Amino acid sequence: MAFPTSHPLASKLQQNVSLARFTSARIGGTAEWYLQVESATELAEAVHFARNLGWHYRILGAGSNLLVSDSGIAGLTIHNRAKTVHIEPGAQHALVFAESGVYLPALARQCALQGIAGLAWAATVPGTLGGAIFGNAGAHGGDMAQCLRSVQVFTQENTVGELALADLHMGYRTSRFKQNPPEFVILSAQMLLPFGSAEQIQVEISHFQEYRKRTQPPGATMGSMFKNPPGDYAGRLIEAAGLKGYRVGDAEISPVHANFFVNHGGAKTSDIQTLINQARQTVFEKFGVQLELEIEIWQEIKPENCI
Ligand SMILES: Cc1cc2nc3c(=O)[nH]c(=O)nc-3n(C[C@H](O)[C@H](O)[C@H](O)COP(=O)(O)OP(=O)(O)OC[C@H]3O[C@@H](n4cnc5c(N)ncnc54)[C@H](O)[C@@H]3O)c2cc1C
């Protein structure tokens, strides 16, 4: 695909960029075209531009919930680094406005320093705000749905719109954005968060960090591989199926927590997919439970399929 050199974003465009270094699992092939955007305006412009050209495009946040195909991705990968944050303190609450590429743990720490409560859980979730809204990320009893007031989006009609919380259809690790990905691109969000004691919030964050260190493996992972099925835990089921420590090449079902799959250095996406299939099949055979992926797999899209 040719890129018109006259467009303002053309000078920032790169070709055949490895996406492995932009994912937390450090796995995956190359993006045919890659563009890093620094503001919500640029994010919207990049999407508009790809649409005008009829290019397939994807939005990459921190790549912490993704497995990218070994054979790479056709079209444009837009890497969202839009990070502006404004905080308006009120009497009891702060109105926090943030662009969608802000790193969630950084936002949580910034809020904590100002005594803003409600985002402490997010200090240990290593993604962007946009990725967290997309999947309604959550931990330690909190989630995005509890924090959001509204989300600014780029629509399919190439306009900027605003969606209130009630219109986001947030559920367990899901949202309207995940249910219908082409509908909107998330540009920024507004959160209404209560004030609390800065000291107390910091204690809470330290507690969550310590809990993670104790219960989850270090190293290159995608976080939880599967959603927890109703009334149970995916990690418990995979462990009970005897798969803790099961390994294919450099990919391993963690001996620390069986819902975490670790890349020990040279794992390929195909190795992780073999582990996924093994875990699903064994858990189904032993317990009759169908495990549903929490992570997303970016499969190769052949150029002829690009719209
Ligand atoms: C060690 C570790 C621990 C984790 N712990 C947790 C946890 O406790 N709770 C939890 O919920 N998750 C957890 N995760 C998973 C992950 O951090 C979250 O899902 C995170 O919210 C993903 O954000 P991201 O920016 O990395 O999204 P990415 O992985 O980059 O993208 C995920 C999806 O979101 C879409 N997307 C991203 N930004 C936008 C946007 N602006 N507009 C539209 N679509 C967008 C992408 O296109 C993609 O489809 C963990 C991951 C790791 C590696």
The ligand as an SDF file (V2000), in Angstrom:
LIG
                    3D

 53 58  0  0  0  0  0  0  0  0999 V2000
    1.1890   -8.3350   34.3760 C   0  0  0  0  0  0  0  0  0  0  0  0
   -0.1980   -7.9720   33.9110 C   0  0  0  0  0  0  0  0  0  0  0  0
   -1.2100   -7.8270   34.8370 C   0  0  0  0  0  0  0  0  0  0  0  0
   -2.5120   -7.5040   34.4270 C   0  0  0  0  0  0  0  0  0  0  0  0
   -3.4830   -7.3690   35.3680 N   0  0  0  0  0  0  0  0  0  0  0  0
   -4.7390   -7.0180   34.9780 C   0  0  0  0  0  0  0  0  0  0  0  0
   -5.7740   -6.8420   35.9470 C   0  0  0  0  0  0  0  0  0  0  0  0
   -5.5810   -6.9790   37.1460 O   0  0  0  0  0  0  0  0  0  0  0  0
   -7.0040   -6.5090   35.5020 N   0  0  0  0  0  0  0  0  0  0  0  0
   -7.2810   -6.3460   34.1740 C   0  0  0  0  0  0  0  0  0  0  0  0
   -8.4280   -6.0200   33.8500 O   0  0  0  0  0  0  0  0  0  0  0  0
   -6.3200   -6.5090   33.2430 N   0  0  0  0  0  0  0  0  0  0  0  0
   -5.0620   -6.8330   33.5990 C   0  0  0  0  0  0  0  0  0  0  0  0
   -4.0890   -7.0080   32.6580 N   0  0  0  0  0  0  0  0  0  0  0  0
   -4.4310   -6.8640   31.2310 C   0  0  0  0  0  0  0  0  0  0  0  0
   -4.2050   -5.4540   30.6730 C   0  0  0  0  0  0  0  0  0  0  0  0
   -3.2920   -4.7150   31.4430 O   0  0  0  0  0  0  0  0  0  0  0  0
   -5.5070   -4.6860   30.5990 C   0  0  0  0  0  0  0  0  0  0  0  0
   -6.4490   -5.3980   29.8230 O   0  0  0  0  0  0  0  0  0  0  0  0
   -5.2980   -3.2880   29.9840 C   0  0  0  0  0  0  0  0  0  0  0  0
   -6.4310   -2.5070   30.2580 O   0  0  0  0  0  0  0  0  0  0  0  0
   -5.0660   -3.3040   28.4840 C   0  0  0  0  0  0  0  0  0  0  0  0
   -4.7090   -1.9840   28.0720 O   0  0  0  0  0  0  0  0  0  0  0  0
   -3.6880   -1.7530   26.8770 P   0  0  0  0  0  0  0  0  0  0  0  0
   -3.5000   -0.3020   26.6870 O   0  0  0  0  0  0  0  0  0  0  0  0
   -2.4470   -2.5460   27.0950 O   0  0  0  0  0  0  0  0  0  0  0  0
   -4.5150   -2.3470   25.6540 O   0  0  0  0  0  0  0  0  0  0  0  0
   -3.9210   -3.1290   24.4140 P   0  0  0  0  0  0  0  0  0  0  0  0
   -3.4920   -4.4820   24.8620 O   0  0  0  0  0  0  0  0  0  0  0  0
   -2.9340   -2.2940   23.6900 O   0  0  0  0  0  0  0  0  0  0  0  0
   -5.2410   -3.2600   23.5220 O   0  0  0  0  0  0  0  0  0  0  0  0
   -6.3210   -4.0640   23.9610 C   0  0  0  0  0  0  0  0  0  0  0  0
   -7.5410   -3.7550   23.0810 C   0  0  0  0  0  0  0  0  0  0  0  0
   -7.9870   -2.4360   23.3610 O   0  0  0  0  0  0  0  0  0  0  0  0
   -8.1160   -1.7130   22.1430 C   0  0  0  0  0  0  0  0  0  0  0  0
   -7.8280   -0.3090   22.4020 N   0  0  0  0  0  0  0  0  0  0  0  0
   -6.7640    0.1880   23.0870 C   0  0  0  0  0  0  0  0  0  0  0  0
   -6.8460    1.5250   23.1240 N   0  0  0  0  0  0  0  0  0  0  0  0
   -7.9580    1.8790   22.4360 C   0  0  0  0  0  0  0  0  0  0  0  0
   -8.5730    3.1210   22.1070 C   0  0  0  0  0  0  0  0  0  0  0  0
   -8.0350    4.2820   22.4960 N   0  0  0  0  0  0  0  0  0  0  0  0
   -9.7180    3.0970   21.4010 N   0  0  0  0  0  0  0  0  0  0  0  0
  -10.2670    1.9230   20.9950 C   0  0  0  0  0  0  0  0  0  0  0  0
   -9.7340    0.7180   21.2720 N   0  0  0  0  0  0  0  0  0  0  0  0
   -8.5920    0.7060   21.9830 C   0  0  0  0  0  0  0  0  0  0  0  0
   -7.0740   -2.3200   21.2310 C   0  0  0  0  0  0  0  0  0  0  0  0
   -7.3290   -2.0360   19.8640 O   0  0  0  0  0  0  0  0  0  0  0  0
   -7.2400   -3.7810   21.5720 C   0  0  0  0  0  0  0  0  0  0  0  0
   -8.3520   -4.2880   20.8800 O   0  0  0  0  0  0  0  0  0  0  0  0
   -2.7850   -7.3200   33.0450 C   0  0  0  0  0  0  0  0  0  0  0  0
   -1.7490   -7.4560   32.1120 C   0  0  0  0  0  0  0  0  0  0  0  0
   -0.4690   -7.7860   32.5330 C   0  0  0  0  0  0  0  0  0  0  0  0
    0.6160   -7.9110   31.5080 C   0  0  0  0  0  0  0  0  0  0  0  0
  1  2  1  0
  2  3  1  0
  2 52  2  0
  3  4  2  0
  4  5  1  0
  4 50  1  0
  5  6  2  0
  6  7  1  0
  6 13  1  0
  7  8  2  0
  7  9  1  0
  9 10  1  0
 10 11  2  0
 10 12  1  0
 12 13  2  0
 13 14  1  0
 14 15  1  0
 14 50  1  0
 15 16  1  0
 16 17  1  0
 16 18  1  0
 18 19  1  0
 18 20  1  0
 20 21  1  0
 20 22  1  0
 22 23  1  0
 23 24  1  0
 24 25  2  0
 24 26  1  0
 24 27  1  0
 27 28  1  0
 28 29  2  0
 28 30  1  0
 28 31  1  0
 31 32  1  0
 32 33  1  0
 33 34  1  0
 33 48  1  0
 34 35  1  0
 35 36  1  0
 35 46  1  0
 36 37  1  0
 36 45  1  0
 37 38  2  0
 38 39  1  0
 39 40  1  0
 39 45  2  0
 40 41  1  0
 40 42  2  0
 42 43  1  0
 43 44  2  0
 44 45  1  0
 46 47  1  0
 46 48  1  0
 48 49  1  0
 50 51  2  0
 51 52  1  0
 52 53  1  0
M  END
$$$$
